[in-house]
């Protein structure tokens, strides 16, 4: 089935589909799922409310027919979803899908890593926000130290995975880890991506005073390393990429607060319970599960997805203000990053 490319109200195509496979996580990171809110008695979604792998694949296949090329599996923590390799195999069989990635905190890499690699997954983004043991243990809310994650990264590399490390930076929280993280990963030849602290969801206590901007991060690194810009690989790439001069190792910056990229956003997000979201900062999604579990045919479902995207006007980061910040937004742990 080839339905033809589709564009939203700002002529942005849908090229990327982020798929959350679970709302559960084994970390309680302060900027995403603070343990004060997501306590041990927090009511996560029951299994029957999660999309099955077959339902996920059906949506992905229809989106691919309308131009989606790249898929990223997220959560929550996606490695908490058993048998994820089965989903990877199913998605890689879809005509038009050129790339699949996975974003994880890395704690459970050894539990599914070999099966995922055998299924065809090749790219993994690992979230790691500090190298200082006490600081990282506090940030993840579970007392996990960075040596555990670094060991799992090294193990995953030995299998053949291409690893990128994501670091969310907050002023007066983990800024002392910026240069040590860059030095460590440069030595290992691993790409590091710095992410500005964003006002995603409702529970992370965001304020502009906590943001270290891309410019500040770049200047900090440039005092130690000479950086040279790298051209974007594709339209809609969110990371501004640089290379350490004299090496092949890259460092990137995601700057949705200080240098927005709404004009080239090509990403849709499918939540673990079947809602389609057209923005990371969305207040509400569009329920597809009822259609998936009803008698809707592919054409009807395809037309529903097309209608959602073609009506899309989201430009949250461009329009960020006290008014937009105060509105209720979907938590990132529910729709993925």
C-alpha positions in Angstrom: 0.0 0.0 0.0 1.4 3.4 -1.0 -0.9 6.2 0.1 1.4 9.1 -0.7 3.2 11.6 1.5 1.2 13.8 3.8 1.9 17.3 5.1 0.6 19.3 8.0 -0.6 23.0 8.0 3.0 24.2 8.0 4.0 21.8 5.1 5.9 19.5 7.4 5.9 15.9 6.3 5.6 13.0 8.7 8.9 11.1 8.5 9.5 9.8 12.0 7.4 7.7 14.3 8.2 7.5 18.0 6.5 4.4 19.6 6.1 4.1 23.3 5.8 0.4 24.2 5.2 0.9 28.0 4.5 3.6 30.5 6.5 1.9 33.2 10.1 2.7 34.1 12.6 1.3 36.6 14.1 4.7 37.2 12.6 7.7 38.8 14.5 10.5 37.2 13.7 13.9 38.7 13.0 15.6 35.3 10.7 12.8 34.0 9.1 10.5 36.7 9.9 12.0 40.1 9.4 9.4 42.8 7.3 11.8 44.9 4.6 11.5 42.2 5.4 8.1 40.6 5.6 6.2 43.9 5.6 2.4 44.4 1.8 2.4 44.5 1.4 4.4 41.2 -1.2 2.9 38.9 0.4 2.1 35.6 -1.6 0.8 32.7 -2.7 -2.8 32.9 -1.4 -5.1 30.1 -4.7 -5.4 28.3 -4.7 -1.6 27.7 -1.3 -1.7 25.9 -1.2 -2.0 22.2 -0.1 -5.4 21.0 2.9 -5.8 18.7 0.5 -6.6 15.9 -1.5 -3.3 16.5 1.7 -1.3 16.7 3.0 -2.8 13.5 -0.3 -2.1 11.7 -0.1 1.6 12.6 3.6 1.8 11.6 2.8 0.1 8.3 0.1 2.6 7.5 2.4 5.5 8.5 5.1 4.1 6.3 2.8 4.2 3.4 2.4 7.9 4.0 6.1 8.7 4.2 7.5 7.5 7.6 11.0 6.3 7.2 12.4 6.1 10.7 11.0 4.5 13.9 12.2 4.9 17.5 11.1 2.6 20.3 10.7 4.4 23.6 8.8 4.3 26.9 8.8 4.6 29.9 11.7 2.1 29.8 11.1 0.0 26.6 13.3 -2.9 27.9 10.6 -3.5 30.5 8.4 -4.8 27.7 9.2 -8.5 27.2 10.1 -10.0 23.8 10.8 -6.6 22.2 12.9 -8.4 19.6 9.6 -9.8 18.1 8.4 -6.2 17.5 11.7 -5.2 15.9 11.5 -8.1 13.5 7.9 -7.2 12.6 8.7 -3.5 12.1 11.8 -4.2 9.9 9.6 -6.1 7.5 7.6 -3.0 6.7 8.2 -1.6 3.3 9.7 1.9 3.5 11.1 1.7 7.0 14.8 2.5 6.7 15.9 2.8 10.3 14.9 1.6 13.8 16.4 3.0 17.0 15.8 2.4 20.7 16.1 4.8 23.6 16.8 3.3 27.0 18.3 4.0 30.4 20.6 1.1 29.8 20.0 -0.8 33.0 18.4 -3.8 31.3 20.5 -3.9 28.2 21.9 -7.4 28.9 18.5 -8.9 29.3 17.3 -8.3 25.7 20.4 -7.0 23.9 21.5 -10.1 22.1 17.9 -10.9 20.9 17.4 -7.3 19.7 20.7 -7.4 17.8 19.8 -10.7 16.2 16.4 -9.2 15.3 18.1 -6.4 13.4 18.3 -3.5 15.8 21.5 -1.6 15.4 21.2 1.8 17.1 20.7 2.5 20.8 20.5 5.8 22.6 21.3 5.5 26.3 20.3 8.2 28.8 23.1 9.0 31.2 23.0 12.3 33.0 26.1 12.2 35.3 29.3 10.4 35.8 29.6 11.4 39.5 28.2 8.3 41.3 26.3 10.1 44.1 24.9 12.6 41.7 23.7 10.0 39.2 22.2 7.8 42.0 20.2 10.8 43.2 19.1 11.8 39.7 17.8 8.4 38.8 16.0 8.0 42.1 17.0 4.4 42.5 20.6 4.6 43.7 22.0 3.2 40.5 25.6 4.2 39.9 27.0 5.1 36.4 29.5 2.3 36.3 26.6 -0.1 35.8 25.3 1.7 32.8 28.8 2.3 31.4 29.5 -1.4 31.7 26.3 -2.3 29.8 27.2 0.3 27.1 30.6 -1.4 26.6 28.9 -4.8 26.5 26.3 -3.6 23.9 29.2 -2.1 21.8 30.9 -5.5 21.8 27.8 -7.0 20.2 28.0 -4.4 17.4 25.5 -1.8 18.5 26.1 1.9 17.6 25.6 3.8 20.8 24.8 7.4 21.4 24.5 8.8 25.0 21.9 11.5 25.8 22.5 13.8 28.7 19.8 16.2 30.0 21.6 19.2 31.5 20.2 21.2 34.4 21.8 24.3 36.0 23.0 23.7 39.6 22.2 20.0 39.2 24.6 18.2 36.9 26.6 21.0 35.1 29.8 19.8 36.8 29.5 16.6 34.8 29.4 18.3 31.4 33.2 18.3 30.7 33.9 14.9 32.4 31.2 13.3 30.3 32.5 14.8 27.1 36.1 13.7 27.9 35.0 10.1 28.8 32.9 9.5 25.8 35.3 11.2 23.4 38.0 8.8 24.6 35.5 5.9 24.0 34.6 7.2 20.5 30.9 7.5 21.6 28.6 10.3 20.4 27.3 12.5 23.2 24.1 14.5 22.8 23.4 17.3 25.3 19.7 18.0 25.7 18.4 21.3 27.1 16.1 20.8 30.1 12.6 21.0 28.6 9.2 21.8 30.1 7.7 18.4 29.1 4.8 17.1 31.1 3.6 18.6 34.4 5.8 17.2 37.1 9.4 18.1 36.5 9.5 21.6 38.1 10.8 23.2 35.0 11.8 26.9 34.8 14.0 28.8 32.5 16.4 29.5 35.3 17.3 25.8 35.3 18.2 25.7 31.6 21.8 25.7 30.3 21.4 26.7 26.7 23.0 25.1 23.6 25.2 28.2 23.2 26.5 28.0 26.8 27.2 24.3 26.4 29.0 24.8 23.1 31.1 27.6 24.6 32.0 25.4 27.6 33.2 22.6 25.4 34.9 25.0 23.0 37.2 26.1 25.8 38.7 22.6 25.8 38.0 21.1 22.4 37.9 22.6 18.9 34.6 21.7 17.4 33.7 21.7 13.7 30.1 21.6 12.4 28.7 18.4 10.7 26.0 18.6 8.1 22.6 17.2 9.0 21.9 13.7 7.7 18.2 14.4 6.9 15.5 17.0 7.0 14.1 17.3 10.4 17.2 16.1 12.3 16.8 17.7 15.8 20.4 17.5 17.0 22.9 20.2 15.9 26.0 18.1 15.4 29.7 18.8 15.7 32.9 16.8 15.4 35.9 17.0 17.7 38.5 18.3 15.3 41.0 15.6 14.4 38.6 12.7 15.3 35.5 11.0 14.0 33.7 11.3 17.3 30.7 13.7 17.4 28.9 15.8 20.0 25.4 17.1 19.5 23.0 19.6 21.1 19.2 19.4 21.2 18.0 23.0 21.8 14.2 23.0 21.9 14.2 25.8 24.4 16.8 28.3 23.1 16.9 27.5 19.4 13.6 25.9 18.4 13.2 23.5 15.5 9.4 23.4 15.2 9.6 24.5 11.5 11.2 21.2 10.6 9.6 18.8 13.0 8.6 15.6 11.2 7.8 13.5 14.3 4.6 11.8 15.4 4.3 9.8 18.6 2.2 6.7 19.3 1.5 6.1 23.0 1.6 2.7 24.5 -2.2 2.6 24.7 -2.8 3.7 21.2 -3.1 7.5 21.1 -1.4 9.4 18.3 0.3 12.7 19.4 1.6 15.3 17.0 3.9 17.1 19.5 6.0 16.3 22.5 4.3 19.1 24.3 0.8 18.0 23.4 -2.1 18.4 25.8 -4.1 15.6 24.2 -3.8 12.8 21.7 -6.1 11.1 19.2 -7.3 7.6 20.1 -6.5 5.0 17.5 -7.0 1.9 19.7 -10.8 2.0 19.4 -10.5 1.7 15.7 -7.7 -0.9 15.9 -9.8 -3.1 18.1 -13.0 -2.4 16.3 -13.9 -3.2 12.7 -12.1 -0.4 11.0 -10.3 -1.4 7.8 -6.9 -0.2 6.8 -8.3 2.5 4.5 -10.4 4.0 7.3 -7.5 3.9 9.7 -5.2 5.5 7.2 -7.6 8.3 6.5 -7.9 9.0 10.2 -4.2 9.2 10.6 -3.9 11.5 7.6 -6.7 13.8 8.9 -4.8 14.1 12.3 -1.5 15.0 10.6 -3.0 17.3 8.0 -4.7 19.4 10.7 -1.5 19.6 12.7 -0.4 23.2 13.6 1.8 22.4 16.6 4.6 25.0 17.2 4.9 24.8 21.0 8.6 25.7 21.3 8.3 28.6 18.9 5.3 29.9 20.9 6.5 29.0 24.4 5.2 31.6 26.9 3.9 31.8 30.4 0.5 30.9 29.0 1.5 27.8 27.1 3.8 26.6 29.9 0.8 26.7 32.3 -1.4 24.4 30.3 -1.5 20.7 31.2 0.8 18.5 29.0 1.1 14.8 28.6 4.0 13.3 30.6 7.0 12.2 28.6 7.0 8.8 30.3 3.6 8.2 28.6 4.4 9.2 25.0 8.2 8.8 24.9 10.9 11.4 24.3 
